[in-house]
Amino acid sequence: MKKIKVSILVSTYNWPEALELSIRSMFAQTILPDEIVIADDGSTQDTKDLINKLRKETTIPIKHVWHEDEGFRRTMILNKAIAQVSTDYILQVDGDVILSPHFVSDHLELAEKNYFVCGSRVKLSQETTEKLMASKNFKLNIWNMPASFMLNSLRFKFLRHYMALRYAKKIDHLRGCNMAFWKEDLIKVNGYNEDLMQWGHEDGEIAFRLHFAGVKKKALKMGGAVYHLYHKEASRDNEQRHFTELEKVKKEHLSWCENGIDKYLR
């Protein structure tokens, strides 16, 4: 396959300190992305000021897609941002993760038409997160990791390819903070379902719609990890509503959502 142009799509909301660490890890990739697109769910001026500062430090184009804060509307801002992506391939992360240095290159190894890819995350402890936030010199290594996540930090090319399909049997075994898609595939299923406006299962729901549209799944193990900064978990008050929608997609083999990205593509 010829060289793939790739965008990193990063979602954020009012945590510029974490977003700065995340974007700086994008600047340090062994293969740089062709653009960074920030899906901002209504952050205040501090985030805009940070983005303007970071733009001066890189030649990578940075797009800031923002809408007003009217509550948790992650699926909507992701669709708005995806509509503005200018490349064919999208690496999706959250603004509270640090990318491993080979994140882009490891994802590109597995990029293949008619596949989407789900990568791994390492959850950092509160202590490690505080050290990262406080110090510009603190470095992540395997000894900073909780023991249960050490394997996700390892990088091994042979196993990365060996496990790509073997570890991908369960469609919604994934993390929305580390996924990769062809933009055309997201458009084919009408992007994220904007009827899902709270926390939970929006990533599994779109994964199943891609599956029923004929887009197969790969798992990225032994490489391409992201390191998730510690924070309190979001409210799960509306999780059952989302779970019900996910079960409907699975039962009816749906590949299209009515309330999706198409309205931003006109």
N, C-alpha and C positions, 0 to 999 in steps of 0.2 A: 504494500500500500504506500502511495506517495505520502510525503510529509503532511501530517495532519495539523491544521491550525486549531488551537485549543484556547478556550476561555475558562478561567476560574470564576465560578458564580458563588458569591459568598453572601449569606443572609445575616443581617445584624439588627439589633435594637438596643440602643442606649447603653452600650458598654464599649466606649472607644478605646479604653486601655487594652482590652482583650483584642479588639479589632486591629489595633496597631501591631501587636505581636503576630497575629495571624497574617496580616498583609506583608509584614517584614519577612516572614517565613516564605512567602511567595516570591519575594525579591531574591531569595537565596537558593532558589531551585537550580539543580544541575541543568535542566532544560527549562527555560523561562516560558511562561504562558504568553500567548499573543495579545491577550487583554485580560483585565480583571473587571468584573461587573458586580457591583455591590447592590444587593436587594435590601433596601432599608425600610423597615416597617414602621417608620415614623419617629426616628431618633431626633434629638434636639440639635442645636447649632454646634455643640462640641464635636459631634461625629463629622459634620460637614467640614469644620475647621481642620480636623485631623486628615481627612481625605485630601483636602487642598494642600496640606503640608506634604503628604506622602507623594502626591503627584509631581512635586518639584524634585524628588529624589530618584525618579526612575524614568526610563523611556517607555515602559509598558503603559499603554493607554488604560486609564481607570475611568469607568463609567459609574456614576452614582445615580441609581434609580430609587426615588423616594416618594412616599405618599404620606399624608397626614396621619397622625396617631389617632386611630379610632378603635383601639383595642387590637387584640392579636389577630392579624390578617396575613399570616405567613404565606399561605397558598396564593393569595392575590398578588403580593409583592414579588413572589418568585415568578409568577406568570408574566408580570409586567417587565421584569428584568430579563427573562428568557427571550421575550419578544425583541429585546434590544441587543441580544448577543449577535456578534457579526461573524462568528466562526461556525464551523460545522459540528465541533465536538465540545461538550461542556463537562467540566469537572465541578461538581457541586459540593460545597462545604459550608459549615456554619462559622460565624465570626468569633466563636469562642474556642476554636481549635488551632493548634500550631501544626503546620504541615512538615512531615519529614522531608529532608533535602531532596530525595529522589521521588517524591510524590508524583510529579508530573511525568517523569520518565517511566516509572513503574506502571502508571495507568496507560500510557501510550503503548507500552509493550502488549497490553491485552486488548487494546481498541480494535474492534472488528465490526464491520457492517452487520446490522441485524442483531446486535448484542448490546445490552446495558451492563454496567459493572458496579458491584457493591464492594467497597473496601472496609478496612478495619479501623477501629479507634482504640486508643488507650486512655482510660480515665485516670487523670492525675489526682493525687491527693490534695487536700486543702493546703498542707504544708508546702508541697512542691509548687503549687500554683502561686502561693504568696511569695515564695522565693523568686519565681520567674517574673512576677509583676514588679517586685522591688528592685531587682538587679538586672542590669543590661548584660552582665557577664556570666550569669548562671546558665549552665549548659545541661540539656536533657541527655541522659544516657540510660542504659538498661537498669542501672542501680537506683535510678529515681522512680522506677515503675513499681506499682503494686505487683506482687508476685503473680496474681491471677492474670495480669495483662502482659507479662514479659514476652510470651510467645508472639503476641501481636506486634512487638517491636523488632522482631528479627527480620532479616532480609536475605533471601536465598532464591536465586533466579530459577534453578531447576524446580524447586518445590512450588514456586509462584505459578509456573506454567502447568505443572502436574496437578495442582489443586484447583485450577481455574474453573473447570466444569464439574469436577468431583465434589467440590464444596458448595455448589450452587443449586442443589436439589430443591431446597425449601425457598420458595419465591420471596416470601416476606421476611426472611432472615437477613436483615440489612440494617444499616444506619443511614439516615438522611443526611448526616454530616460528612459522609464520604461516599459519593455515588458519581457515576459518569454516564452520560447519554449522548447519542447523536441528536442534534436539535430537530432534525426531520422526524425522528421517532416520537419526540415529545409532542410535536405538532400533530402527528398522526393520531394520537390518543386525546388530543385537546388539552394537553398540559395538566397542571394540578387542578384538582376538584375544589372550586371555591365555595362549595357548600360545606366544606370541612374548614371551619374558621377558628377552631380551638386546637389544643395540643393533642397529638397522637394519631398514628396510623395513616397519615396522609402520604407518607413514603411507601408504606406497604400497599396502599390502595392504588397508587400509580404504578407500582411494580407489577401488580396483578393485571392491570389494564394493558400494560406493555406486553406481558406474557400472552394475553388473549388476542393481542394484535399481531402475534407471531414474532415478537422481539424476545430473544432468549437471554438468559442471565449468565454472567460470569461472576465469580468471587475473586477478589484480589486479596490474597493472603501472602505472607512472607514478603511484604513490601508495600509501599504506598500508604503507610499508616498515618493517621492524624492523632494528635495528643490533645485531649479534651480538658480544658481548664475547669477546675472545680467551681461549682455554684450550686445554690439550692435548686431543687427540681421544680419545674413549672407545675401549676395546678392541673389536675387531671379530671376536673369537674365534668367535662363534656366528653370524656373518653368513650363512654358507651354509645353515644350518638355516632361517633366516628367508626367504632367497631361494627356497628350495625350496617353502615354504608360499605365497609370493607367486606362483610359477609355477603351483602347483596351482589357486589361485583364478582365475588368468587362463585356464588350460586348460579348467577345468570350469565357468567362468562362475558362480562361487559368489557369493551375496549375503549369506550368513548364516554366522556362526561359532558353533560350539557352546559354546565357553568364553568368554562375553562378559559384557555388562552386565546381562542379565536377572535374575541372582541378587541384584542390589542394588536392584531395582525392586519386589520383592515386598512 
